[in-house]
Amino acid sequence: MQVDDTGEPGGTVTAGRLLDAAEHAFLRAEFGVVRPLLQRFQAEFGTADTHEAAVRYAVLRAALAARVGNWPEAVRRCPDSDLDLAATGVVHALAVGALRRLSEEGGRHTEFGTAALAIVLWAHLLDEDDPGDFRALLTERRGAPVPDELWEEAHSHLLGRITDLLRALDVRAGRDALAAWETAWETERAVLAVLLENTGPDCLIPLEDAARHLVSRDRGDALLDAYSARHPDPTTWTADSPDHRACADVLAQALAERGQSRVRAGEWSEALADFSTAARLGRTLGSGERAAVQRAGKNVGRSRTGRDYSPVTRIQGLEVAHALLPEDGSLAAELTAELVRQGQKVLGSDPRQSRYRFARALVVSPGDMDARTGLDDHLRADLRRALDGAEPRERIRAVAVLDLLQRDPDCASAREWLRNHYAEQAVVAASDGRTATARSAVRSMIYYDGGEGPYGKESVDNMLVDLLIDAARTAEAESTRAGMERRVDLLSTAAGIAGPDRGHVREERDAAVLDLAEHLESTASPSDVIELFLQDRMRTGVSARFDQTVEAAYLRRAEAREEQGDLGGAQHDRACAERIGAGLPAQRLLFGPVPRSRRHPRHDSGQGALF
């Protein structure tokens, strides 16, 4: 773009000419001229109309800011790319100032922005491709070409000094390898990773860039040390975790490489842990890594002398190796054999651990007979304890006992346990009203008790009734309300199933109902007695004592309701008591049978009307 003549003979002022003049003045240290030229550029052209002009202007402004110590402004102004568009001398002056600033007073006043600026500028100036023509600048200032040997020596020396300074500042500040300025410096020289506008207070480059650089420079151990210090629990390192996703592939590579190194050093458990974490981070193990896993699995838990054999370490290591290579039959066989060996070793001293090891061995190798035999031995012991009345620590499952009988048809304890199991199932099903299920359970009980079919309905029902009566007698031993209620429930169920030739079952049921009613009369409220009556377990007129107990309960509740002001409720309860009392025979004898009044066939005791 051209503007009006500035007064110079035959000349016009352009943006390029103003920037040229400013750069030349800066290089001649005529700083009093540079600022007015840049101000005129800004006033007459505003924002630069080309990218090249913008870069040149920004570098000049940054250099001026740095010269007066305004480093935040210098960092903000300076671009981090296309620096070859600016005058190399200006870039060099700014770079020297930034490096000097970093080394001032032992680095006490250093800032991340200034460090980033120095790294960006020196990585540009010392680029092996020399895009900024730094060597030409030195040639111009020397007044003679720079020989290759001298250039290489100076180049290497300057790189070393910058690296040493950044390393010293890292050590002084306690920065790890991921946040180190030295790492950022090396990464910038390789891939231009530092962005001045994104420089934060804790690092100069993104974490994943630092991690990738460390691995590419064979510094995977430094990466893992730094990362482990930040995230101490490697079990949380997963590829899909937001905290680890960015570095997952690089971490996995570093872990796999360290795992192979540890295998070569005979550190089997540590190597397997590394490979396992690498796999969790998404790495697919290559052939060399798979071979390393196989070798570690073969040796884990063992020592060369055999004295330090550790079964726990061996099992844990083989589990990891098997998980990494599930298709490897040799690892599965090794793990199975070790599990069985250790399961047998603690068979008596630690049954729970022994059982677990046999069960795990069967998961790894479903057809292993030694593991199956070990579990069968445990089950037989559990059955014996259960039949002796001692509750086993592990709950016995019927399907496991049935499987045992498939393998050992003559196992008497299994048959006896199944007989008891199905007897209990029959009682539970009958109590729940599932009569068909209860009959099926009785048939299974008879079968495992050695009985031969077919099993007719009458004989099955008689057996079911006997089971319910036995259970009721067990409940009768409990003097609690719950035990007595359980007895009534069981006998009521039995009475409903018993045939006409087993009237004594109903008599036992009625006796149980009377016992419960008298127990409730003395220990509970009248309403509890009435609730039992309303369940229709026993009709009025069957037991005078039961009727009297219920009648008395209604009268007591009527008095209580009357005292509470519930006259309607009291009247209802007295009416109920009267209806029950009307069905009672005259009390003539204290002992012996009491003749009952004859009733019309259609006579109703009134109990139904009380519901």
N, C-alpha and C positions, 0 to 999 in steps of 0.2 A: 504494500500500500504506500502511495506517495502523498506528501503534504506540501503545503506552500513553502516557498524558498525561505531558508532561515537567515539569509544574508550572506552566506558563504558564496564566493564567486563561482558561478556555473554549477552549483550543486543543489541537490534536494536532500531532505532528511527522510530516511526510512527507518522502520523498526529494526531491521538488521544492522544498519549503520550505527544506530544508537547503542545496541547491545555490543557490537564490536568495540565501539569506543569505551564503553563501560568496562568490558573485560580487559582491554589493554591498559586502562587506567588502574584497574585493580592489580594487575601483574606488575605495574611500575610503582605500586604502593601509593598511588595518588588517590587515596580514599576520599579526600575532600571533593574529588571530581566525580567519583563513582555514584554517590548518592544523588546529586542533582541530575545526572544522566538518567538514572532509573526513575526518578520522580517525573522527569519530562516524558520518559517512555510511558509511564503509567498515565500521565495526564493527557497525552496526545493519542495514545493507542488503546488505553484501557486494558481489557483482557487481550492477551496475545492472540493473533488470528491463526497461528500455526503451532503445532505441537513442539517443534524445535525452539521457537521463540519462547514458549512457555517454560520449557526446561531450562534454557539459558538464563532467563529472568529469575526463576525460582532459585537456581544455584547461587546466583549473585546475591540475592536477598538473604539466603541462608548464610553465605560467607560473611556478609556484613554484620549479621546478627551475632555470629560466632565470635567475630573480632571484638565486639564490645561485651562478650560474656553472656549474651542472651541465648543460652543453649536450647531451652524449650522452643524458642522461636526458630532457631536454626533447624532443629529436628522437624518442626511443623512445616517449614518452607521447603526443605530439601526433598526432591523426588528420590525414589529408590530404584528407578529403572531408567534406561535410555540416557545414562549419564555421559555417554560418548558424544552427545549433541552439545554439551557444554564445553567451555574451554578447559582443557586438561589442567592448566596451571591453577585455575580457580578451584577445581575439584581437589587438587593436591593440597592447596593451602587450607581448605576446609578440613580435609582428612588429617593433616598434620595437627591442626588445632584441636580436633576431636581426640586424637591419640594423646596429645599433651594433657588435655583436660582429664582423661582417664588416669593418668599417672601422677596427677598433682596431689601432693600431700598424702601419699600412700593410698589414694583412692577414697579418701573420706567423703569427698563431695561428688563422687561419681553417680551418675544416673543411668537407668536402663536406656533412656532415649539416646543419650550421648554414646553409650556403648554400641547401640544399634547403628547409629550414624557412622561411627568409626568403622564398624564391620562392613557396612554396605560400601562405603567409599573405598576402603583399602582392598576389599575383594574385587572391586571394579578396576582399580589402578594396577593390581598385581595379577590380574587375569592372564593366564598363559597365552590366550589369544590376543591380548593387549588391545581391546576395542577402543580404549581411550588414548592410545598412542603415548603411553607414559614413557616408554623408552625414547621416543622422539623428543619429548620434553627434556629429558635428561641430556640427550645429545645436544640440544639447542643450548642448554645452560652451560655445558662443558665446553662447547665450541668445538667438539670433536666427537666422532662416533664412539659408542660404548661397545667394546669388544664383547664377544659372546661369553668368554670365560668370566669377565668382570661382571657382565650383566647377570649371569647365572649365580655367581657368588653373592652379589648384592641382593638379588631377588630372594635367594634362600635365607640370607642373613636377616632381611627385613621381615620375612614371613615368620622366622623364628622369634624375633623380638616381639612381634605383635602377639604371637601365640603365648610366649612366656608371660607377657604382661596380663593377658586375659586369664591365664591359668592362675597366676598369683592372686588376681582379684577374686576369682572363684573360690580359692582356698580361704582367703580372708573372710569372704561372706558366707562360707559354708554351703555353697550351691552344689547340688548333686549333678550327675552327668546329664540328666534330662534338662535341667535348667541352666547348665553352665554356659557362660559366654564363649568359652573355647569351643563347645559343641556348635553353638550358633555360628561362630566364625568359620569352622570347617564346613558346616552345611551350606552356608551362604556361598562359599567358594565353589561348592559342587553343584548346587541346584538353585541358588538365589532364593533362599527361603525367608529372609528377613524383610518384613514390610514395616516401614517406619510408622505408618498410620495405625498399625495394629499392635505395636509394641506395648505390652502390659507391664505391670509392676512386678511380675513374678517370672517371666520368661521372655525371650526375644523371638522365638520361633514356635510354631505349633508343636504340641507334644509328639504327634505322630511323625513329624519331620525329624525331630531330634532322635526318636527311637529308630527310625529307618536308617538314619546316618550312622548311628552307633553300630548297628548290625552290619552295615556295609563296610565298616572299618574294622571288622572283627573284634568289636568291643561289646559283644552280646552280654558278657558277664557284668560289665558296668551298667548296661541297661537294666538287667534283671536285679542287680543290687539296688539301684535307685528306685525301680518300680516296686520292689518288695518292701522298701522302707516306706513308700507311700501307701501301699496296699498290702499289709502284712499277712493276709489270709489268702493264699493261692487258690483255695477251694472255691472262692467267689469269682475267680477269673473265668468268665465265659464269653463266648463270641457275641451273644445277644444282650449282654449287659450294657446299659448306657455308659457305665463308668469305664468299660474296657473295650468297647467296640472299635474305637478309633485305632488302637494299637494292637488289636487282636492278632492279625497276621504276622506282624513283626515280632511280637512277644512269642508267638508259637514257633517261629523260625529260630529265635534265640534259645528257646527252651529245648528244641530238638537238637540243636548243635551242642548245647551243654550236656544234654542227655547222652549223646554219643561220646563226648569227652569223658563223662563219668563212667560209662561202660568200659572204656579203655583203661580207666584208673581202678576198675574193680569196685566202684561205688554203686552197687546194684540197686538198692532201694531208692537212693536219690535219683538215679537215672530213670527208673520206672516212674517216679513221681513227676519228673520233668516231662517225659513222653505223655503221661496221662493228662497233665495240664495243657500241653500243646494240643492234644486231641480235643480237649474241651474248648479250646479257643478256635477250633475249626480246622486244624491241620490234618491233612491226609498223609499218613506216614509213607515215606518212600521205601524202596527195597532195602537200602542201607539201614534206615531207621528201624524197619521191621526185624532185620537181622539182629540189630542191637537189642531190641526188646526180647527176642528169643534167647539171646545169650544171657541177658540179665535175669530172665525168668528161670533159666536153668541153674543159675548160681545163687540167686537171692536167698539169704538166710544161711548160707553155707560159708565156711571158711576153708582156706587151702589146707589147713591142718586138721579140720574136722572137729576141733575142740569147741569152737564157738557157734555150734549149730543152734539156730533159734527157730523153733517151729512156728511161733507167732509171726515173726518177720517173714518167714518163708511163705506161710499161707497168705499173708497180706500182700506180699510181692507177687505171688502167683495169681492172686485175684486181679491185681492191676494188669499184669501181663495178659491174662486170659480175656479181660475186658477189652484190651487194645487189639488182640488178635483172636477173636472168638472162634474163628475157623481153624485155628492151629490145633490139631489133635494131640500133639505131644505135650503142649502146655496144659490142655484139659486133663490129660492122663496124669501128669505130674501133680496138678492141683488135687485131683480126686484121690490119688494115692496118699498124699500128705494129709488130707482131711480125714480119710478113713484111719490112717495110722494114729493120728492125734485123738480121734474120737474113741478108738479102742483104748488108748493110753489113759484117758480120764473117765473111762466107763463107770467106775465105781466112785471115784473121788469127786467128780463134777458132772452128774448126769445131765444137767441142762446144757452145758457146753458140749458134752459128748453127743447128745441128741442133735444139737444144732449142726455140728460138723458132719454127722451122717446125712442129715437132711440136705445140707448144702452140697455134699458130694453127689447126691442123687440128682440134684438140679443140674450140676455140671455134666454128669454122666448118668443119664436115667437108667441105664441097664447094669450098673455096677452092683454085683451081687454081694460084695463085702459090705457096702454101705447099706443095702437093703437088709442084710442079716443083722447089722448093728441096730437099725431102727426096730426091727422085729423083736430083738432081745429087750429093748427098752419098753416096747408095748406090752410084752408078756409080764415084765416086772410091774408095770402100771396096773395091769389087770389083776395080778395077785394082790397088790396093795388095796385096790378097790374092793375086791371080794372079801378081804380081811377087815374091811371097814375103815381103812385109812384112805383119805382123799388124796389122790396123786396130785402133784404140783401142776402137771400138764393135763388139760381136760382131754378125756378119751373121746374120740369120735367113732360113731358106729361104722362109718364107711371104712375107717382104718382097721377096725376089728374084722369086718367082713373080708377085706383084702387079705388080712393075715390068715383067715380060714381058707382062702383060696390056695395059699401057699402051704398051709399046715392044717389039713382037715381034722387032724386028731388033737388039736389044741383044746384041752378041756376047759381051761380058764376062759378062752374066747367064747366058747359055747355057753358057759354059765353066765358070763357077763352079758351076752346078747339076750339070754333068757330073761335076766333081770331088767335089762334095758327095755325090751318090748313089753314086759309086764308094766313098767312105769308108764310107757307110752300109752298102753291100753287104758290105764286108770285116768290119765290126763285127758285123753280123747273122749272117754265116756263122760267125765265130769263136764266137759265143754259141750256136750250134746252131740258129738260126732261119733255116733254109735257104729256106723259102718267102718270108720277108721279104727275104732277100738277093737272091733271084731277081727279086722285084718292083723292088728298088732298081736292079738291073742293067738291067732294061727301061727304067726312067726315065733312067738314065745314057745308054743307047743313043739314046733319043728326043732328049734335049737335045744329044747329040753329032751330031745330024743324021741318024741312022739311021731307016729306015722299017720298020714292022712288016709282017706279024706276026713275033714273036720266038719261035722254037721252043725247046723245053726244052734240046736238045743245044747249040745255039749260045749260049744264055744261060749254061748251065753252063760251057762252054768259056771264055766271057768272065769268069765269076766266078772260075774257076781261075786265069786269067791275072792278074786283080786280086790274088788271094791271093799268087801267086808274086812279083809286083812288090812287094807290101808286105813279103814275106819278104826280098827282096833289099835293101830299104831297111833292114830290121832287121839284116841281115847286116853292114852297115857298122858296127854297134855291136859293140865287142869285149867288152862287159860280159855278165855272166851273164843279166841281164834281156833284153838284145837277142837273145842266142842262144836263150833259152827262147821269146821271142816268135816267132822264126824257125821253131822246131820246131812251135809251135802252128799257125802259119799254113800251113805245108807239110803238116802232118797233116790239117788241114781240107781243103786242096786235094786231097790224095790221096784223101780220102773221097768227094769229088765227081767227080773226074776219071774219064773213061771208060776202057775197057780199052786204047784206042789211045794213051793218054798215060802209058805206063809210066815215062817219065823223071821224072814228078812224084814218084812213089814213090821213085825213086832219089835225087832231091834231098832228099826227106824223110829217107831213111835216112842220107844223108851229113850232114845237119844234126843228126840224133840222135847220130851218132858224134862229131861235133865237140863237141857239148855234153857228152857223156860224158867225153871226154878233157879238156875244160876243167874239169869238176867234179873229175876225178881229180887234177888238179894244183893246184886252188885251193880245193876244198871237202872235205868229209868223205866217207868211204866210204858213209855212209848216204845222202848226196845222190845218188851214182851209183846205188845200189840202188833208191832211190825212182824215179829216171828209168826204170830197167829195169822196175820193177813197173807203170809206166804203160802198158806194152805198146805202146809206139810202134813197136818193131821186135822181131820174134821172134828167138829164138836160132837160130843156124845161118845167118842171112842175112849177117852180117859177123863174120869171125873176130876182127877187132880189137875190135869192140864186145863180143863174148862174153868175150874175154880181159880187157877192162877191167872188166866186171861181175864175172867170177870173181875177179880180183885184189882188187876192192872187198870182196867177201864174206870173202876170206881175211884182209885187213887188219882188218876189223871183228871177225872171229873172234879174232884175236890180242889186240885191244884188250879184248874182252869177257873173254877168259881172264885177262888181267892184272888185270881188275877183280873177278874171282871169279865171273863169270857163266858157269859151265861149260855150262849148258844152252843159253844163247844162242850160245856159241862153237861147240858141237856142231852146232846148227841151221845156222849160217852155213857151216860146212865142208861139211855135207851139200849145201847149195844150190850151193856152188862146185863140188862134185864132179859134180852133175847137169848143171851148165852145161858143165863141161869134158868130160863124156862125149859131148856132142854135137858137139865140135869135131873137124875132120879132122886127120890127121897132118900136121905141118908139114914138107914136103919141100923146097919151093923157096922161095927168097927173092923171086924175081920170077916173074911169069907166073901162070897159073891154077892153082888147087889143086884136085885132084879131091876131090869130096865122097863120103863113104861113103853107100852106098845104104841107104835106110831102108824099113822096112815101111810101107805106107800108113797103118797105124794107129799108127805110132810117134809118140809125143808127146815134144817136146823137154824137157818137164818144167817149162817156164816157168809154165804155169798152176798147177802145184802149189806154186809159190813165192809165190803171193799170200797 
